[in-house]
């Protein structure tokens, strides 16, 4: 029998989240465990700005209260699901995150809390964050503290790899949400929301197709081929898939337009197109993470990584919203905040 069957993994969306996420998923995989991810959101309504918005602009208040919680949790879920780990996500508004962690662990019947130490190199011993300390002091179930160093300056290679993987998680979160929505609509569990479906296709067109994939071709793939030929066949296949992405998106948009116009056969056509498109993206990103990125880690020079890091870190400044003034991370948050609450498994 598995020692730990259900992990609670608190995540905060900081750069350390990626490290804790990978460690928790590896631990869950080795134990056959399931995961509940928890994101504790500060109480925006308790601030002066929040109280004012609540009174004068409820829509803006809701946006501020939600923050990036859905994006943080959706990224985590996309990684776990891609690795075959059953999972669900919980968001709690609180200014006392340690209490939220303990209460969620109890209400969701978790048998282990897996969380970060937020340790710092260069100090004597292990310096635990205040939230971790309080959880350790008050927990009545086991707590596994995974060490992570938060003040070590990353190299260009580490920054580039972290950014590429985070972008994959953002893309995967939207793809997973899109597939779940069409399946729940088909099952009669949701009413179709065409504005949401259009927003999700807009994100896919503007971020992965217009920004992420071209930079992989222009920087990561090109530089890797200069240093080694061990990935040439995989790069050729991935590049061809990048080129065919526009055609696949046209098919999705056309199917959605017919669906929205009332074509009686269009719903099934759109669902099939979504499944075909999304199912093709998982092996694509898996090949990049399991073949391309490890090879790049072995062969690219520091000067190469400097180019790759600059190219991908510039994505955070790219703007293409409704007024060509919305950074992609804000667009991601806006799209994911529109998603209906997931079903509890």
For each residue, the residues with C-beta under 8 A, 3 or more apart:
1:
2: 5 31 32 33
3: 31
4: 7 31 33 111 112 142
5: 2 31 32 33 34 111
6: 33 34 35 36 108 109 110 111 112
7: 4 24 27 28 33 34 35 36 110 111 112 113 114
8: 35 36 38 101 104 105 108 110 112 113 114
9: 20 21 24 35 36 37 38 76 113 114 115
10: 37 38 39 40 97 101 113 115 131
11: 17 20 21 37 38 39 72 73 76
12: 16 17 39 40 72
13: 17 39 68 71 72
14: 17 150
15: 18 150 162
16: 12 19 20 116 118 148 150
17: 11 12 13 14 20 21 72 76
18: 15 21 22 162 165 166
19: 16 22 23 116 146 148
20: 9 11 16 17 23 24 114 115 116 146 148
21: 9 11 17 18 24 25 76 79
22: 18 19 25 26 79
23: 19 20 26 27 114 146
24: 7 9 20 21 27 28 35 114 146
25: 21 22 28 29 35 79 80 83 85
26: 22 23 29 30
27: 7 23 24 30 31 33 114 144
28: 7 24 25 31 32 33 34 35 80 85
29: 25 26 32 83 84 85
30: 26 27
31: 2 3 4 5 27 28
32: 2 5 28 29
33: 2 4 5 6 7 27 28 85 112
34: 5 6 7 28 85 86 87
35: 6 7 8 9 24 25 28 80 85 86 87 88
36: 6 7 8 9 87 88 89 90 104 108 110
37: 9 10 11 73 76 77 80 87 88 89 90
38: 8 9 10 11 89 90 91 92 100 101 104
39: 10 11 12 13 69 72 73 89 90 91 92
40: 10 12 91 92 93 94 97 100 101
41: 44 65 66 67 69 91 92 93 94
42: 93 94 95
43: 46 47 50 93 94 95
44: 41 47 49 50 61 64 65 67 93
45: 50 51 54 61 65 93
46: 43 50 51 95
47: 43 44 50 51
48: 51 52
49: 44 52 53 64
50: 43 44 45 46 47 53 54 61 64 65
51: 45 46 47 48 54 55
52: 48 49 55 56
53: 49 50 56 57 58 60 61 64
54: 45 50 51 58 61
55: 51 52
56: 52 53
57: 53 60 61
58: 53 54 61 62
59: 62 63
60: 53 57 63 64
61: 44 45 50 53 54 57 58 64 65
62: 58 59 65 66
63: 59 60 66 334 337
64: 44 49 50 53 60 61 67
65: 41 44 45 50 61 62 93
66: 41 62 63 69 70 333 337
67: 41 44 64 333
68: 13 71 72 329 333
69: 39 41 66 72 73 91
70: 66 73 74 91 333 336 337 339
71: 13 68 74 75 170 173 329 332 333 336
72: 11 12 13 17 39 68 69 75 76
73: 11 37 39 69 70 76 77 89 90 91
74: 70 71 77 78 89 173 174 176 177 336 339
75: 71 72 78 79 166 169 170 172 173
76: 9 11 17 21 37 72 73 79 80 87 89 169
77: 37 73 74 80 81 87 88 89 173 176
78: 74 75 81 82 169 172 173 175 176
79: 21 22 25 75 76 82 83 169 172
80: 25 28 35 37 76 77 83 85 86 87
81: 77 78 84 85 87 176
82: 78 79 172 282 286
83: 25 29 79 80
84: 29 81
85: 25 28 29 33 34 35 80 81
86: 34 35 80 345
87: 34 35 36 37 76 77 80 81
88: 35 36 37 77 342 344 345
89: 36 37 38 39 73 74 76 77 342
90: 36 37 38 39 73 104 108
91: 38 39 40 41 69 70 73
92: 38 39 40 41 100 104
93: 40 41 42 43 44 45 65
94: 40 41 42 43 97 99 100
95: 42 43 46
96: 99 100
97: 10 40 94 100 101 131
98: 101 102 131 134 135 138
99: 94 96 102 103
100: 38 40 92 94 96 97 103 104
101: 8 10 38 40 97 98 104 105 113 115 131 135
102: 98 99 105 106 135 138 139
103: 99 100 106 107
104: 8 36 38 90 92 100 101 107 108 110
105: 8 101 102 108 110 113 139 141
106: 102 103 109 110
107: 103 104
108: 6 8 36 90 104 105
109: 6 106
110: 6 7 8 36 104 105 106 113 141
111: 4 5 6 7 141 142
112: 4 6 7 8 33 141 142 143 144
113: 7 8 9 10 101 105 110 135 139 141 142 143 144
114: 7 8 9 20 23 24 27 144 146
115: 9 10 20 101 132 135 143 144 145 146
116: 16 19 20 129 132 145 146 148
117: 126 127 128 129 132 145 146 147 148
118: 16 127 128 129 132 148 150
119: 126 127 128 147 148 149 150
120: 123 127 149 150 151
121: 149 151 152
122: 151
123: 120 127
124:
125:
126: 117 119 147
127: 117 118 119 120 123
128: 117 118 119 132 133 136 145
129: 116 117 118 132 133
130: 133 134
131: 10 97 98 101 134 135
132: 115 116 117 118 128 129 135 136 145
133: 128 129 130 136 137
134: 98 130 131 137 138
135: 98 101 102 113 115 131 132 138 139 143
136: 128 132 133 139 143 145
137: 133 134
138: 98 102 134 135
139: 102 105 113 135 136 142 143
140:
141: 105 110 111 112 113
142: 4 111 112 113 139
143: 112 113 115 135 136 139
144: 27 112 113 114 115
145: 115 116 117 128 132 136
146: 19 20 23 24 114 115 116 117
147: 117 119 126
148: 16 19 20 116 117 118 119
149: 119 120 121 152
150: 14 15 16 118 119 120
151: 120 121 122
152: 121 149
153:
154: 158 159 162
155: 158 159 302 305
156: 159 160 302 305 306 308 309
157: 160 161 297 300 302 305 309
158: 154 155 161 162
159: 154 155 156 162 163 309 313
160: 156 157 163 164 305 308 309 312 313
161: 157 158 164 165 293 296 297
162: 15 18 154 158 159 165 166
163: 159 160 166 167 309 312 313 315
164: 160 161 167 168 216 220 288 293 312
165: 18 161 162 168 169 289 293
166: 18 75 162 163 169 170
167: 163 164 170 171 207 208 212 312 315
168: 164 165 171 172 285 288 289
169: 75 76 78 79 165 166 172 173
170: 71 75 166 167 173 174 207 329 332
171: 167 168 174 175 204 207 208 212 281 285
172: 75 78 79 82 168 169 175 176 281 282 285
173: 71 74 75 77 78 169 170 176 177 332 336
174: 74 170 171 177 178 200 203 204 332 335 336
175: 78 171 172 178 179 204 278 281
176: 74 77 78 81 172 173 179 180 278
177: 74 173 174 180 181 200 335 336 339
178: 174 175 181 182 197 200 204 274 278
179: 175 176 182 183 274 275 278
180: 176 177 183 184 342
181: 177 178 184 185 190 193 196 197 200 339 340
182: 178 179 185 186 270 271 274 275
183: 179 180 186 187 271
184: 180 181 187 189 190 340 343
185: 181 182 188 189 190 191 192 267
186: 182 183 267 271
187: 183 184
188: 185
189: 184 185 343
190: 181 184 185 193 340
191: 185
192: 185 197 259 267
193: 181 190 196 197 338
194: 197 198 256 259 260
195: 198 199 338
196: 181 193 199 200 335 338 339
197: 178 181 192 193 194 200 201 256
198: 194 195 201 202 256
199: 195 196 202 203 334 335 338
200: 174 177 178 181 196 197 203 204 335
201: 197 198 204 205 249 252 253 256
202: 198 199 205 206
203: 174 199 200 206 207 331 332 335
204: 171 174 175 178 200 201 207 208 209 249
205: 201 202 209 210 249
206: 202 203 209 210 211 320 328 331
207: 167 170 171 203 204 210 211 212 328 331 332
208: 167 171 204 211 212 213 245
209: 204 205 206 212 213 245 246 249
210: 205 206 207 214 320
211: 206 207 208 214 215 315 318 328
212: 167 171 207 208 209 215 216 315
213: 208 209 216 217 242 245
214: 210 211 217 218 242
215: 211 212 218 219 220 311 312 315
216: 164 212 213 219 220 221 238 242 288
217: 213 214 220 221 222 239 242
218: 214 215 221 222 311
219: 215 216 222 223 307 308 311 312
220: 164 215 216 217 223 224 292 296 308
221: 216 217 218 224 225 235 238 239 292
222: 217 218 219 225 226
223: 219 220 226 227 296 300 304 307 308
224: 220 221 227 228 231 235 292 295 296 299 300
225: 221 222 228 229 231 232 235
226: 222 223 304
227: 223 224 299 300 301 304
228: 224 225 231 295 298 299
229: 225 232
230: 295
231: 224 225 228 234 235 291 292 295
232: 225 229 235 236
233: 236 237
234: 231 237 238 287 291 292
235: 221 224 225 231 232 238 239 292
236: 232 233 239 240
237: 233 234 240 241 287
238: 216 221 234 235 241 242 284 287 288 292
239: 217 221 235 236 242 243
240: 236 237 243 244
241: 237 238 244 245 280 284
242: 213 214 216 217 238 239 245
243: 239 240 246
244: 240 241 247 248
245: 208 209 213 241 242 248 249
246: 209 243 249 250
247: 244 250 251
248: 244 245 251 252 276 277 280
249: 201 204 205 209 245 246 252 253 277
250: 246 247 253 254
251: 247 248 254 255 273 277
252: 201 248 249 255 256 270 273 274 277
253: 201 249 250 256 257
254: 250 251 257 258
255: 251 252 258 259 266 269 270 273
256: 194 197 198 201 252 253 259 260 270
257: 253 254 260 261
258: 254 255 261 263 266 269 270
259: 192 194 255 256 263 266 267 269 270
260: 194 256 257
261: 257 258 266
262: 266
263: 258 259 266
264: 267
265: 268 269
266: 255 258 259 261 262 263 269 270
267: 185 186 192 259 264 270 271
268: 265 271 272
269: 255 258 259 265 266 272 273
270: 182 252 255 256 258 259 266 267 273 274
271: 182 183 186 267 268 274 275
272: 268 269 275 276
273: 251 252 255 269 270 276 277
274: 178 179 182 252 270 271 277 278
275: 179 182 271 272 278 279
276: 248 272 273 279 280
277: 248 249 251 252 273 274 280 281
278: 175 176 178 179 274 275 281 282
279: 275 276 282
280: 241 248 276 277 283 284
281: 171 172 175 277 278 284 285
282: 82 172 278 279 285 286
283: 280 286 287
284: 238 241 280 281 287 288
285: 168 171 172 281 282 288 289
286: 82 282 283 289 290
287: 234 237 238 283 284 290 291 292
288: 164 168 216 238 284 285 291 292 293
289: 165 168 285 286 292 293
290: 286 287 293 294
291: 231 234 287 288 294 295
292: 220 221 224 231 234 235 238 287 288 289 295 296
293: 161 164 165 288 289 290 296 297
294: 290 291 297 298
295: 224 228 230 231 291 292 298 299
296: 161 220 223 224 292 293 299 300 308
297: 157 161 293 294 300
298: 228 294 295
299: 224 227 228 295 296
300: 157 223 224 227 296 297 304 305 308
301: 227 304 305
302: 155 156 157 305 306
303: 306 307
304: 223 226 227 300 301 307 308
305: 155 156 157 160 300 301 302 308 309
306: 156 302 303 309 310
307: 219 223 303 304 310 311
308: 156 160 219 220 223 296 300 304 305 311 312
309: 156 157 159 160 163 305 306 312 313
310: 306 307 313 314
311: 215 218 219 307 308 314 315
312: 160 163 164 167 215 219 308 309 315
313: 159 160 163 309 310 316
314: 310 311 317 318
315: 163 167 211 212 215 311 312 318 328
316: 313 327 328 329
317: 314 327
318: 211 314 315 327 328
319: 324 325 326 327 328
320: 206 210 324 326 328 331
321: 324 325 326 327 330 331
322: 326
323: 326
324: 319 320 321
325: 319 321
326: 319 320 321 322 323 330 331 334
327: 316 317 318 319 321 330 331
328: 206 207 211 315 316 318 319 320 331 332
329: 68 71 170 316 332 333
330: 321 326 327 333 334
331: 203 206 207 320 321 326 327 328 334 335
332: 71 170 173 174 203 207 328 329 335 336
333: 66 67 68 70 71 329 330 336 337
334: 63 199 326 330 331 337 338
335: 174 177 196 199 200 203 331 332 338 339
336: 70 71 74 173 174 177 332 333 339
337: 63 66 70 333 334
338: 193 195 196 199 334 335
339: 70 74 177 181 196 335 336 342
340: 181 184 190
341:
342: 88 89 180 339
343: 184 189
344: 88
345: 86 88
